[in-house]
Amino acid sequence: MSQKKHRLYEGMFIISASLTDAARQKAVDRITEGVTGFGGEIIKMHDMGRKRLAYSIDSNKGDGRRYRDGHYLLVYFNAEPSAIEKLWQEYRHHEDLLRFITLSAESVMEELVFKSIGEE
């Protein structure tokens, strides 16, 4: 009997800032349900709020819209490595998700603290 090994991952998601609070929560639920649907477990979520993007992003709907702001979400989760590709396929079809990246993580950041440029 083989035991499946879960690994720790961190996912950064940029959700459309033009969504209502209810629609944004539905988008977040779709992300988390994707993880749990493939046998993963959500460990910690950091809602980083609305932020200006470094550059504008074209809409993935083909409607010519460009986004200058996004709602950032950092999610730590455990999952099997084989689930990551399936999650990526699902995320590519998520119309409210502007960008995403999933990286393997060594530990969970309990608190996010950002320093200004020039601080030591």
N, C-alpha and C positions, 0 to 999 in steps of 0.2 A: 504494500500500500504506500503510495507516494504522498508526501505532504507538500502542499503548495506553499511557497515562501513569499510572504508579503514584504515589500520594501517601502521605505518612507520616501514620499515625493512632496514637492511643493509646486503648486500650480498658480501662475499669475494670469488673471483674466481681466480683460478690459471690455466692459459692457457699455452699450450705447448710453450716453448721458441724457439722451432725449426721452427716455422711458419715464413713465410715471413710477411712483414708489411701488405700487402693486405689480406693475409689469416687470420692474427690476427684480423684485422678490421672486417672481415666477421664473425669471432667467437664472437667478441664483439657485433656486430649487432644482431647476433642470440640470445645472452643473453638478450639484451634490447628489442628486438621484442617479446621475450617470455613474459616479464613482461607486455608490453603494449598489447599484444595479449590476455592476461587474464584480461584486464580491469585496469591494474596498470598504474602508472605514474613514470617515472624516475625523481628524484629530483636532484641528484648530482652524478657525477662519478669522482673518483680519480684513474688515471692511475699511478700505483706505479712502473711500469717498470719491468725489468728483475732482478730477485734475485736468489741467491743460495738457494735451498731447504734445510731444516734441515736434511732430509734423502731422499734417492732416492725413486722414485715412479715408480711402474711397469706400463707399458702401458696397457690401458683398451682394446686394440685391440687384445690382445693375441699373439702379434708378438715377445715377449721376450725383447722388448726395455725397458730401465730404464731411467728415467728422473732425472737429478741432478739440473736443472734450470727450473724456471717457470716465466711467466709474470703475475704479480699480478694486480688485478683490484678490487676496492672497489666501490660498487654501493649502493646508498641510493634510496629507492623507496617506494611508497605507493601502497598497494594492499589489496584485501580482504584476510582474513586468509585462506579461502578455496582455493585460488589460489596457495598458497605456495606448497602444496603437488603436484599439477599439474606441477608446475615449476620444482620441484625436479625430477619428472618422466621424464620430457623433458631433464633436465641437465644430467641425467644418460646415455642418449643416445648420448650425444654431444661428439664426438670422440676427439676433440681438448681441452676439458676441463679436466684437470688432477684432480682437487679437487674443491669443493665448500662448502660453509656453508652460511646459511641464519638465521639471528637472528633478533628479534624485537629490535627496537632502540627507544630511548627517544628523541633524537635530531640528527640533521645532523651536522657532523664535516665539517666546511667550509674549514679548512686547516689541513693537517696532519703534525705533528711535532714530530720527534722522538729524544729522548735524548740518548746519549751513556750511557753504563753501568757505574755507579759511579757518574753520574751527578745528581745534586739535583735541 
